[in-house]
Amino acid sequence: MHARLFALSLLTVAGAAPAQAARCTLTSTTAVCSHNTTTVWTGSWGWTPREVHWQVPEGSPPADGWPVVIVYQGSFMPAENTFDSTSSMAYGAYWLTALTDELLDRGYAVLAPEALGGGSTYWQTNIYPYNVYWWSASDAYFVDDILGGIAWGDFGDLDTDNVFATGLSSGGYMTSRMAVSYPGDFKALSVHSGSYATCAASACYVPTLSASHPPTQLIVGSADLITPPSTVRAYRDKLAARGIDYAYIELPGTGHQWTPTAVTAIPDWFDAYAD
């Protein structure tokens, strides 16, 4: 693991109350959740600063720590939107923050790492040459350091045996990368408006999957022009052929965006696999 320096906001966890969503305030047009921000020094030399925004539920953690969901941002959709958004933002960002509210309410910690460029770009999982040579990607070092930080308690008291991931678009492909390159580290995944780790838009080949691939939920809109539903169905079919638990949700008339369905469907999926 690379050396890490941390810039933490001064938020504290409350006492022995049960987990609840008091961290967040939602109206019909705004959604805001308080959160911490940690700078992780990563990359091949440990000299690249990358931010992780995170929050834990209120109350005392379980004996093994809080289960945790890593939320991978979509392209050009800053990770801060995981905790702060409005109904007017692109890609249904409001529903992403509503999902954060729901996850915290159910007792999951939420981590939202930033893509390169302070969250102004996208993940490298399906970008050449990293789609072929993943371990040369700066994002690969970043994921290693995030998982190390979870184990070391850098993001609160978290349960390393109950780590989940989700994300939209580029973040959905990055979520699939967790299955491909980090076997055994994730209990279950939810890929929203994305497909297999190395696919990109309509260019999509899904190979035979490893038996270690975690249970995976797939959510896509039938009118998604950026991630064609046919590519998501191809991923679904390979999950089914391998006998891996999966759920497939195709939303009629919906485009490329976070959706109200995700607010409960994703936590329900994770609940089914959390210890």
C-alpha positions in Angstrom: 0.0 0.0 0.0 1.2 3.5 -0.7 1.6 6.1 1.9 -1.6 8.2 2.5 -2.1 11.6 3.9 -5.6 12.5 4.9 -7.6 15.8 5.0 -10.6 15.1 7.2 -13.6 17.3 7.8 -14.6 17.6 11.4 -17.7 15.5 11.4 -18.3 13.1 14.3 -20.3 10.0 14.7 -23.2 10.2 17.2 -23.6 7.9 20.2 -25.5 4.7 20.5 -28.6 5.5 18.5 -29.7 3.1 15.9 -28.6 3.8 12.3 -30.8 6.4 10.7 -30.7 8.9 7.8 -30.4 12.1 9.8 -27.2 12.7 7.9 -29.3 13.8 4.9 -32.0 16.4 4.1 -34.1 15.9 1.1 -36.8 18.2 -0.4 -38.6 17.9 -3.8 -35.7 19.7 -5.5 -32.6 19.3 -3.3 -30.8 16.5 -1.6 -27.9 17.1 0.7 -26.0 14.6 3.0 -23.2 15.7 5.3 -19.9 13.9 4.6 -16.2 13.8 5.1 -13.5 14.2 2.4 -10.2 12.3 2.6 -7.3 12.9 0.2 -5.5 9.7 -0.7 -2.0 9.9 -2.1 -1.9 7.2 -4.7 -0.4 6.2 -8.0 2.8 4.2 -8.8 4.9 6.5 -6.6 2.2 7.6 -4.1 2.5 11.2 -5.3 -1.0 11.6 -6.9 -3.7 13.2 -4.7 -7.2 11.7 -5.2 -10.2 12.5 -3.1 -12.7 10.1 -1.5 -16.0 11.6 -0.2 -17.6 9.4 2.5 -20.0 9.1 5.3 -21.1 6.5 7.9 -24.6 6.0 9.3 -25.4 7.7 12.6 -25.2 5.5 15.8 -22.7 2.9 16.9 -21.3 0.6 14.3 -22.0 -3.2 14.4 -19.3 -5.3 16.1 -17.6 -5.9 12.7 -18.0 -2.4 11.4 -20.4 -0.8 9.0 -21.0 -2.6 5.6 -19.8 -0.3 2.9 -20.9 0.7 -0.6 -18.4 2.2 -3.0 -20.2 4.5 -5.5 -18.3 5.1 -8.7 -19.2 8.4 -10.4 -20.3 8.6 -14.0 -18.4 10.5 -16.7 -18.2 14.2 -16.0 -20.5 13.7 -13.0 -18.4 14.8 -9.9 -18.4 12.4 -7.0 -19.7 15.1 -4.7 -23.1 14.6 -6.4 -23.3 11.4 -4.4 -23.9 13.6 -1.3 -25.2 16.9 -2.8 -27.4 17.4 -5.8 -30.6 19.1 -7.1 -33.4 17.9 -9.3 -32.2 20.1 -12.1 -28.8 18.4 -12.5 -28.0 16.1 -15.4 -28.1 12.3 -15.3 -30.7 12.1 -12.5 -28.1 13.2 -9.9 -30.9 13.9 -7.4 -31.7 10.2 -7.3 -28.1 9.3 -6.6 -28.1 11.4 -3.5 -31.5 9.9 -2.6 -29.8 6.5 -2.9 -27.1 7.7 -0.5 -29.8 8.7 1.9 -31.4 5.2 1.7 -28.1 3.4 2.1 -27.2 5.4 5.2 -30.7 4.8 6.5 -30.2 1.0 6.1 -26.8 1.0 7.9 -24.4 1.2 5.0 -21.4 3.5 4.9 -21.0 5.2 1.5 -17.7 6.0 -0.2 -17.5 8.1 -3.4 -14.0 8.2 -4.9 -13.3 10.8 -7.6 -12.3 10.0 -11.1 -9.1 11.7 -12.5 -9.1 15.4 -12.9 -10.9 16.0 -9.6 -13.9 14.1 -10.8 -14.1 16.0 -14.1 -13.3 12.9 -16.3 -14.1 9.2 -16.2 -12.8 5.8 -15.0 -10.0 4.0 -17.0 -11.5 0.6 -16.9 -12.7 0.6 -20.5 -10.1 3.0 -22.0 -7.2 1.6 -24.0 -4.6 0.5 -23.0 -6.0 0.1 -19.5 -8.9 -2.1 -20.6 -6.2 -4.6 -21.6 -3.4 -3.8 -19.1 -5.5 -2.8 -16.0 -2.6 -2.9 -13.5 -0.9 -0.1 -15.3 -3.8 2.3 -14.7 -3.6 5.0 -12.1 -7.2 4.0 -11.2 -5.9 0.5 -10.3 -3.6 2.0 -7.7 -6.4 4.1 -6.4 -8.7 1.1 -5.9 -6.0 -0.7 -4.1 -5.5 2.2 -1.8 -9.2 2.6 -1.2 -9.5 -1.1 -0.2 -6.5 -0.7 2.0 -8.0 2.4 3.6 -11.2 0.5 4.3 -9.1 -2.2 6.1 -7.1 0.4 8.0 -10.1 2.4 9.2 -9.3 5.5 7.2 -13.0 5.9 6.3 -14.5 5.0 9.6 -15.2 1.6 11.3 -16.0 -0.5 8.2 -16.6 -4.2 7.7 -14.1 -5.6 5.1 -16.2 -8.7 4.7 -19.2 -6.7 3.5 -18.0 -4.4 0.7 -20.3 -3.6 -2.2 -20.1 -1.4 -5.3 -22.4 0.5 -7.6 -22.1 3.2 -10.2 -23.7 4.8 -13.3 -22.3 4.8 -16.9 -18.5 5.0 -16.6 -19.0 4.1 -12.9 -21.1 1.1 -13.9 -18.3 -0.2 -16.1 -15.9 0.5 -13.2 -18.3 -1.4 -10.9 -17.9 -4.4 -13.2 -14.1 -4.0 -13.0 -14.4 -4.9 -9.3 -15.5 -8.4 -10.3 -12.9 -8.8 -13.0 -9.8 -7.6 -11.1 -10.6 -7.8 -7.4 -12.0 -11.4 -6.9 -13.2 -12.0 -3.4 -13.2 -8.4 -2.3 -16.9 -7.6 -3.1 -20.0 -9.3 -1.8 -22.3 -8.0 -4.6 -22.4 -5.4 -7.3 -25.1 -3.2 -8.9 -24.3 -1.8 -12.4 -26.5 1.1 -13.4 -26.5 2.1 -17.1 -23.3 0.3 -17.7 -22.1 -3.2 -18.8 -19.0 -5.4 -18.5 -15.7 -3.8 -17.4 -14.1 -3.4 -20.8 -17.2 -2.6 -22.9 -17.8 1.0 -24.1 -21.1 2.1 -25.6 -22.1 -0.3 -28.4 -18.6 -1.8 -28.6 -19.1 -4.7 -26.2 -17.7 -8.2 -25.9 -18.4 -10.1 -22.7 -16.2 -13.1 -22.2 -16.9 -16.2 -20.2 -17.0 -15.0 -16.6 -15.0 -16.3 -13.7 -16.8 -18.4 -11.1 -15.6 -15.8 -8.5 -17.8 -13.1 -10.1 -20.0 -11.7 -7.3 -23.8 -11.5 -7.6 -24.6 -8.6 -9.9 -27.7 -6.5 -10.4 -28.0 -4.8 -13.8 -30.2 -1.7 -14.3 -30.7 0.1 -17.6 -33.3 2.2 -19.4 -34.8 0.9 -22.6 -34.2 4.3 -24.2 -30.5 4.5 -23.2 -28.6 5.7 -26.2 -25.2 5.8 -24.5 -25.2 2.3 -23.0 -27.4 0.3 -25.3 -29.6 -2.2 -23.4 -28.4 -5.0 -25.8 -24.9 -4.7 -24.2 -26.4 -5.0 -20.8 -28.4 -8.1 -21.8 -25.2 -9.6 -23.2 -23.6 -9.3 -19.7 -26.8 -10.7 -18.1 -26.7 -13.7 -20.4 -23.1 -14.5 -19.4 -24.0 -14.2 -15.7 -26.8 -16.6 -16.3 -24.7 -19.0 -18.3 -22.1 -19.2 -15.5 -24.8 -19.7 -12.8 -24.0 -16.4 -11.1 -26.8 -14.8 -9.2 -28.1 -11.8 -11.1 -31.1 -9.4 -11.4 -31.9 -7.5 -14.6 -34.1 -4.4 -14.5 -34.9 -2.7 -17.8 -36.9 0.5 -17.3 -39.3 1.4 -20.1 -38.8 4.7 -21.8 -35.9 5.7 -19.5 -32.6 7.1 -20.8 -29.1 7.3 -19.4 -29.6 8.4 -15.8 -30.0 7.5 -12.2 -33.5 6.5 -11.6 -36.0 6.5 -8.7 -36.1 2.7 -9.0 -32.4 2.5 -8.0 -33.1 4.2 -4.7 -34.7 1.1 -3.2 -33.7 -1.6 -5.8 -29.9 -1.3 -5.1 -30.1 -1.4 -1.3 -32.6 -4.3 -1.6 -30.0 -6.2 -3.7 -27.2 -5.5 -1.3 -29.4 -6.5 1.7 -29.8 -9.9 0.2 -26.1 -10.6 0.4 -24.9 -8.7 3.5 -23.9 -10.8 6.4 
